[in-house]
Amino acid sequence: MNGGRSDTVEAEPSSYHDAMVTSTPTLVAGTLQDAIRVLQGRRMAVLTGAGISTDSGIPDYRGPDSPSRTPMTYQQFAGDPVFRRMYWARNHIGWRHVHDTHPNAGHYALARMEAAGLVAGVITQNVDLLHEEAGSHMVIDLHGRYDRVVCLNCGRVISREHLAQRLEVLNPHFMEGEDGSVVDIEIAPDADAVVEDTEGFVPADCEYCGGILKPDIIYFGQTLPRERADRALALIDGAEALVVAGSSLTVQSGLRIVRRAVRAGLPIVIINRGATHGDRFASVTVEAGVSEALTALADALGA
């Protein structure tokens, strides 16, 4: 990726962290049946990460089999034209892959549970919009969305599809094979791709003011918009339980939501392949595939 995650959301006072540490519940590594018992009769908020979209063909960042990746920072993107060229060359290929993906059973299970009144809303760290496509209505796209581009100078927002048309004109046949198809490359998370040679790629500036265009995605080193963060925390405050699905909780914006749930006294169920940075706060952790687990959860809870 080279669009990324915010790691600079305003932190809570140290006394808040101290209180959470002293009241951390005992970790219970359990089964799906344990999770069902914890969640039965409670209206849930759900936090999702890249692990829910892997079954749709979008790779994650920190799964057990994921290669090491170094995300681009906001400072690199905004301050260096070479980094911007690298980003847009990779995104020019990678966004098409995300554009052609579809929701999987996990996304549909959450939409079913929302329709049944079991899920109050979804906070997602993903930018792929698959929750909305699956039919979820209360979705907070915490880190932005891949289908929009914003000008850092004038603030105008345009569609990624419109920008794609401009980039095609500026970069005809970029990364195409002899038959005209895109060459076989590694797709990376968040509408990105692994492209080694970006030397000749020509990015597009804002057609209205000439400013720098950036995807409407939060990068590392960029502050999460306060209004969006507040909406996410308000959703937690109005819920009776929190389910974390497919997130390693490595980034502070996600872990902060878990800490808010701890502060509110909510039971927390974490479903993920591999350990997470929030396991110490969980009532139950379930080591399982996200799609299968959410589908079974929806069936068991009567969605």
N, C-alpha and C positions, 0 to 999 in steps of 0.2 A: 504494500500500500504506500501511497504517499499522501493520501488524505488520512487523517488519523483521529486520535482521541484526545480529549482535553485532560490535562493533568494539573490544571491550575484553578479549579473551582475554589471559591472562597472556603477556607477550612473553618470548622466549628472551633469554639474556644477549647483550650487544653483541658479545662475542667470537664467538658463534655466527653472527650476521649477517655479521661480518667474514670468517669462514671461508667462508661461502657465496659471498660476493661474489668472493673470490679464486679459487674453484673453479667458477665459473659456466661451464657448457658453451657452446660456440658455437651460436647460434641457426641452425637449419636450417628454412627455409620450404620444405615439401616436399609430396608427394602422399600419397594414401592408400597407395600401394604402399610408399613410404618408411616409413610408420607400421607397416605389416604386417611389414616386414623387422625393424624395431626390436622389435616385440612377439612375434614368432614364438618359441614355446617358453618364454615367460615367463608366469607367473601374475600377473594384473593386479589392482591396486586401482583403482577408478574414482571420480572426483569429478565430480558433475554439478551444473549450475546451471540457471537459468531457461531457457536455450536448448534444453534437451532437451524442454521441455513446451510450447513454442510451437506445435508441430504438433498438440497436443491442444487448442489454442484458448486457452491461458493466456498472456497477454502477458508479455514480459520487461521488465527495467528498463533495460538499457544496450545493447540491440541497436542496429544501425545505424539502424533506423527507429523506435525507441522514443521517445515524447515525454519531456520532462524531468519528473521526479517528485521530490518532497521527502518522504521517509519520516518518519513520526512517531517521535519518540524515546521511550524508556522513561520518561524524566523528565517529558515532556509528558503522556503517558498517565496515569501514576500520580499526578501532581501537579495536574492541571487537569481538572475535570469537563466543561468545554467540549470539550477534546480527546477525552475518553472518549466523549462523545455523538457527536462527528463520526466517531470510529472505528467505533462500533457501528452507526451509521446506514449507513455505507458497507459494512461487513462484512455487515450484514443482507441486503443485496442481492447483494454479490459472492460470498459463500460458496456460494450456491445454484448459481452458475455452475461453481465448482470441483467441487462435489458431483456435478454432472452430466457432468463430463469423463471421458475414458477414456484409457488408455495408447495411445501410438503405437508405430510400428515401432522407434524407438530404445529405448524401455523394454523391449519384447519381445526385442530383440537382446541386451540386457544380461542378461535372465533366461535366455536360451538359453545364453549364454556361462558364466553361473554354473553352470547345470545340467551343462554339459560340463566343468566344472573349470577353465575358463580365467580366470574372474573370482573373486577371493577375497571380494570384497564391494564394496558401493556406499556411498559417503559422499555424501549429497545435501544441497545448500543449499536445496532446495525443500521446501515444506510440504504438497504436494498428494497424497502417498501413492500416486502412480501407479506407482512402482517396485514396491511391494508388490502392487498390483492386477495388475501384469503377471506376477508370479510370482517376483520376486527375494526371497530369504529373508534374506540377510545385508545388511541395509540399516541405516545409521546416519542418522537424520533429524537432521542437525546443528543445524538452526535450529528444530526442533520440528515440530508437525503441526497442520493447520488444523481437525481434527475434535474437538479437545479444548479445554476452557476450565478455567482454574485460578483459585481465589480467592487473592488476594494476602494475605489475612488468616489464614484457617484452613488454606489449602493444599489444600482439597478439589478434586478434579478431576471435572468433569462432561462429558458429551458436548455437542458443538456442536449436535446435533440437538435435545437436550432444551432448550437455551437458545433455539433458534429458536422452539420452541413458546411459550415464555414471552414472547419479544419480539413474536410475532404478536398475543398477547393485549393487550400493552401498546401496540402500534402497529398497529391494524387498518387495512388499506388503504394503508399507507405506500408511496409511489412506485408506486401502481397507476393505470392508465388507466381510462377509463370502462368498458371491457369486462372489467375485473378482472385484466388481465395486467400484469406489471411493465413500466413504461415503458422505452423504448429508451435505455440509458445506456452509457457506456464502462466496460468491465470493466478493472480494474487487477490487478497481480500479487498473489499471496498472499491470495486470498479477499477482495479489496477491490473497490470500485467507485468511480467518480468521481460523487459526489453533491454538488451545489452547496448545496442548502438542507436543512440538518439541524436547523433551529431547534426543530421540534416533536417530535423523536424522543425517546423515553423509554428509556434503558438499564435493564438489570436488574442489581440487586445480588445477592450470594450469598444464596440462600434459606435457608441454614443459619446464617450469622452476620452477614449484612448487609454483608460486606466487598466490596471492588472485584473484579469479575470481569475477567480478562484472557485472551485467547487463548493457548494453550500454544505460543507462537511467540516466538523471541528477537527483541527490538527493538534498534535502534541504541541504544548506551549501556548495554545490559544484558550482564552477563557470561555467557558460555557455560558451562553446567554442567561442572565439572571431569571428572566421570565420563564424560560424553559426548565431551569433547575427548580424553580419554585413550584411549577405545575407537577413535576415529578414527586417532589417531597409532599405536596398536598395530597397526591394520590395515595401515598403510603399512609399518611395520617388518617385517611378515610377508610382504609382497608382493615381487615381482621386477620390477615396472614400475608406473608410474602413468599412467592416461589421464584427462585432464581433458576433459569434454564439455559444452559449452554454458555455460561460466562465464567472465565477464570477469576474475575473480579480483581484483575491486576491494576486496572486504571481507577484512580481515585473517584471519578464521577459515579462509577458503579458501586464501589465499596461504600461511598457516602450514603447511598440509598439503603444499603444493608444496615449501616449503623443507625440510620433514622428509624428503621424497623425495630432494631434492638431497643432504642430509646423509647419507642412507643409500646414496647412489651409484646410485639407480635411474634408468633411462632414463625420460623423461617425454614423452608425446605429448599435445599440446593440439589439440583439434578444436573450432573455433568460427568464427562469422562475425564478423570484426573482430579487432583486436588485443586482447591481454589483458595484465594486469599481471604475468603469469608467463612471458611469451614468452622473456624473457632466460634462463630456466632450462631451456627445452625442448630436447629432442633433436631433435624434429620438431614443427612446427606445420602443421596442415592447415586451410586456409580452405574450409569446406564446411558444408552442412546437417548437423545432428547425427544426425537419424533415418537419412538415407541412408548417412552414413559409418559409423555403428555397425552397420547392417544388413550393409553390404559387409564390414566388419571381421569380424563374426561368421561370415559365409559363408566368407571367405578363411581364417580360423583353424580352421575345421572344427567350429563349434558346431552 
